Amino acid sequence: MMINIPKKPKPSLLSVLGYPFAFLFSIYSFFQIGFNLEDFRRNLQNRRLVTDPLFDPKWEWAVENATAALIETIQIAILASILGCFIALPLSFYASRATNQTTITYYIYKSFLNFIRTIPDLFWAMLFTVAVGLGPFAGVLALIMFSMAIMGKLLSETIDSIDLGPLEAAKSSGAKHNQAVFSSALPQILPNFTAYFLYIFELCIRASVILGLVGAGGVGRIIETQRIFLRFDRISPIIVLILFAVIAIEQFSVWLRRKIL
Amino acid sequence: MNIPKQPISQKVLKYLLTILIVAASIWSASGLEVTPERFFEAPSKIWILITAMFPLDLSSEAIERIVPKVGESLFIAWAGTVIGALFSFPISFLAANNVTFNVLNRFTKQILNIIRAFPELILAFVFLPITGLGPLTGTLAVGIHSIGTLGKLSSEVIEGIDEGPLEAIKASGGSKISELLFGVIPQVMPTVVSYWLYRFEINLRASAVLGVVGAGGVGAELINQLRFRDFPRAGTVLVVTIAMVLIVDTISAAIRKRIIKGRDIKV
């Protein structure tokens, strides 16, 4: 009996060119980074400079000096994620094909959100510290941009795939475009909005820890000053405190998500 | 007409959530000394900064300094992603609950969680005294953080596979190894590779920032120009960075789409 086995398809152009390119680019990147085993081994002998104090944490010092800054960090994340997400809510309706039929404004809003997303969070923080001065307010503004960009992207893509039926029904019973969007598109995406909000809140908590490195408030400020003096014995308990706070907040957010959704 | 009413429990939940959100914002704003006036003043202050950046400093000296730094960020991100991909791939099999036994995959997952909890920047300045100032530190930081995130994502992909092909291989006498090679890997590879590319996009932004602590890349350039109040040059740094991120994002998104969608094959 002859079995007709289908032939294996020829590899596509993408894989013929892509894999060798990726491989060569990897080698070139490692070469560019200057990975040198000799230097690495020599530097590795300095490791006690870091590892010894890292495992000899000064707990009292950290609790005394970092608690207020840690609370500040959490406050920055709360305020920025709430404001950023609620600013992004109307924007994402304009940045979606389903609810914005005007091509020009659609592209303007879409590229505005994409543009914000290309600038890393700490770059925003640096720019805002120059613009509005050092302190937590710059951090809040930076994380507003950060959360707005992510929420805008996630939410506008969700709106793209909503059920258009209710929208049509509202319009055929005489609703204006904005009324139709408010009454039939908004309720469809609210569960997603809540889920994304909690996710972005977690991202903001992680991001706000490092804002202080450029002077934008929060616990990073204390880490930065101790880092300059190589006081890793003071940094390690702060990092552990941050970890506990982050994990506790994540657990709270998981619990809240289960309650709401 | 009889319109159904919203159930009472939903109403209560709605009001409770609103109160929670408002109270949390007020508590945060009061602790940070953030007032509405400062928000209204902010746009004009930002506008002053933006106008100070134009016209951009496009002298050949500035370009020659900035472009290699942006390139360095690109290399850090790529090499970090390669490290993350190479190490996370075998680890993700250990962390998948349909491949290994219960104790081992729970243990591996916890390790991945711990790795993921440290931001790249914190890893970077812990490595800094060991690996020295420069891109190697940044690469290690990005790479190790990527192992955590990619390991988690890949193991979830492996847990979600279709068990049919595995059964078929088992029925025709295949070993556990051939189950993995011919049953699991072909199924998960497209999604896993697209996650690698997605991680590369994220790492690009992370590596741009790493220069702030001296771990290589374009971040050092930006923070120095801003410190010395050389705004036209800082503007150039920003524009070149944004251009590179946009180009890489576009290419990577196109490749990811092609990998997930696949190619039309005539049978």
Interface residues (C-beta under 8 A of the other chain):
Chain A: P6 P9 S12 L14 G18 F25 S26 Y28 S29 F30 Q32 I33 G34 F35 D39 F40 N43 L44 N46 R47 L49 V50 L54 I71 E72 I74 Q75 I76 I78 L79 I82 L83 N114 F115 T118 I119 P120 D121 L122 F123 M126 L127 F128 V130 A131 V132 G135 P136 F137 V140 L141 R206 A207 V209 I210 L213 V214 G217 I223 R227 L230 F232 I239 L243 V246 I247 I260
Chain B: L13 L17 I21 A24 S25 W27 S28 A29 G31 L32 E33 V34 R38 E41 A42 K45 I46 I48 L49 G71 E72 L74 F75 I76 W78 A79 V82 A117 F118 P119 L121 I122 F125 V126 P129 I130 T131 G132 G134 P135 L136 T139 R205 A206 A208 V209 V212 V213 G216 G219 L222 I223 L226 L238 T241 I242 V245 L246 D249 I255 R258 R263 I265 V267
